[in-house]
């Protein structure tokens, strides 16, 4: 008997799925389903090629990001660039001061141990350790400047390759919100970058 019931059940289910149900009405409060970007027929072309964007941003950080419409990233790269250049100049001035004053000494006292007038001098103000430390600061800021140029180029390369991909990042709770008995769905946070 099960040999007859199974095929009849399958036929009944198939017919019920194929026939329109007159008692059902479309939901008037439902939001329209957005069309996926993959089904879009228009092909967007980036204003810069990937290699060209990388080269421009390695030479002038933030340029390609601006052309590609990524203004926040361009500002970040320009900010790091400006801070690095200012600190390289400041650190180089510190090194120049240390080299200039390397042979200077500080007067400790004008009286010697027996009470006679004599100039007693202390060690030099800037020794080899201070000069080396200040030179290392200049090198560190130059390394940050070079890294900023490389990161800007890499970011521009990726941005040009993914130029037509729109990113929407968001968090939302699922129905029930992870708690038993809760039935609402709410958007917790949304970030568009």
N, C-alpha and C positions, 0 to 999 in steps of 0.2 A: 504494500500500500504506500510505503514511503517513496517508491519509485514513481508513482503517479503524482503524489502531493508536491514533491519538490519542483518538478517542471511547471506545474500549475501555479505554484507560488511565485516562481520567477517570472512567468508570463504576466501574472496579475500585477506584480510590482512594476514591471516594465511598462504596462499599459497605463497604470496610475501615474507614473512619472511623466509619460508622454502627453497625457490629456491636461488641458488647462483647468485649473480649479477656479470656479466662478465665485466661490465664497471669499476668496482672498483678494485683498486690495493692496496696492503698493503703499508703503509707509511714506506719508507726506512729510514727516519730520526728519527723515533720514538724510544725512549729508551725501552729496554726490561722491562717487568713488573717483579719486584723482587718476588721471591717465599716467601710466608709468613712462619715464623718460625714454625707455628702450623702444617704445612704440612710436615715438615721435619720428616724423618723416624728414624734418629739417636737420641738416647736418651743420653744426656750428664749427667755424674754423677759428682757431686761436689767432689773436692779432700778431703774435710772435711765434716762431717755431721754437721747439724745445731747446735746441742747441744755441740758437740765437739769444733766447731769453737767458740761458745760463751764462753766456759770454758777457752780455750787457750787465747782468747783475753782479758778476764777479768783478767787472771794472768799476761799476757804480752801484753799490748795494741799494736796493729799493727801487731802481728804475723799472725793471721788468715787472716787479710786483705792482707798481702803479699802472703800467700799461695793461696788465691783466686784471685790474680792478681789485687787487688785494691791498687796499690802502692801509689797513692796520698793520699788516706785515711790513709794508714799506716804511711806515713810521718807526716800527721797532728796529729795523735794520739801520735806518738813518740815525736813530738815537744812540745805538751802540757805536756807530761810526763816529759820531760827534764826541761822545764821551771818551772813546779810545784816543782820538787825535788830541783832544785837550789834555788828557793824562800823559800821553807820550811827551808832549811839549813841557808839561810841568815836571815830569820825572827827569827829562833831559836837563832842565834848568837846575834841578837838585844835584845831578851828577857834575854839572859845570861848577857849581858852588863848592862841592866837595873837593874837586881837583884844584880849584883855585886856592882854597884854604888848607890844602894838605900839609904845607910846611909851616903854617901859622901855629903859634902856641898861645896858651892862655896864661896871663899873669896871675899867680896864686897869691903872692904876698910881696910887699916892698920892704919887709924886715926879715933878716935871717934869724936863725935860732939864738944867736948871742945878743940880738937887739940892735945890731948895726943896720944901717940902710943898705939894702941890696934887693935887687929884683929876683924873685924866685918864680920860675916858669914851670908850668905843668906840662903834661903830654900834649901832643897836637890834638886839635879838636876833631879832625877827621883822619882816621887811620885807614889801613887797607880794608878792614872789615866793613866800615861804613861806605867806602867807595864801591866795594863789590856789591853790597846790598842795594845801593841806589842804582847801580848799573843793571842789576837783576830786575828791578822794577820797570825800567825802560823795556827790557826784553819781554817781560810779561805783558805789557800793554801792546807791544808790537805783535806778539802771538795772538792776543785777542782780536786785534785789527785784521790780521790775516785770516783767522777763523771766521770772523764776521763776513769777509768777502767770499770764502768758500761756502759757508752755510747759505748765504744769499743766492749764490749760483745754483746750489743744489735745490733750494726751495723754488727758485724760478723754473728750473728744469721740470720738477714735479708739477708745479702749478700750470705750466704750459701743456703738459701731457694730459692733465686732468681738468683742463679749462672748461669743458662743456659738461662736467659732472656737477650737479647742484647738490650740496650737502645740507641736510637738515638733521640736526642732532637734537634729540629730545628724550625725556624720561616720562613715562606714564605708568600708572598703576593698572594692573589687570582687573577685570571684573572680580569683585570680591576683595580686592586690595590686599590679598595675602592673609586676610583674617576671615574666620568663619562668620557668616551672617552679614557681611558687608556686601552691598549690591551696586555701589556706585563706581563709575569710572571717571577719573579726574586726571588732568594733565598737571604733573608736578612741576616740571621745568622745561623750558625750551630755549635752545641756543642756536642761533643762525650765525655762522662765521663766514 
